[in-house]
Amino acid sequence: QVHVVESGGGLVQAGGSLRLSCAVSGSHFSAMMMGWYRQAPEKQRELVATISSRASINYADSVKGRFTISRDNAKNTVYLQMNILKPEDTAVYYCKGDRRALGDPADYWGQGTQVTVSS
């Protein structure tokens, strides 16, 4: 069983920074593709950033140069460092992992953490 738990959200002023963490329990974390997604009110959930088991990284254009995704396989944790935050970054941020490389078709989502950026 895989459990995903996000933390680190909060209220921050525009231009500020936050660091989100995503702790994953269960086996084979190092083989998992991990990603951060976000969903603003009345909008579709969107991809923010992903990091593969080999640390190949992909960012949404809207966060490039401001956000950094990283992983620590020794701690079974993925991070999202968010700098120069904007009001439009306000959303619930979700962490997702998958183990498709191991033949597991499931997506494992966390419960989300709220990020609010005030102007």
Buried (B, 14 or more C-beta within 10 A) or exposed (E): EBEBBBBBBEEBEEEBEBEBBBBBEBEBBEBBBBBBBBBBEEEEBEBBBBBBBEEEEEBBEEBEEBBBBBBEEEEBBBBBBBBEBBEEBBBBBBBBBBBEEEEBEEBBBBEBBEBBBEE
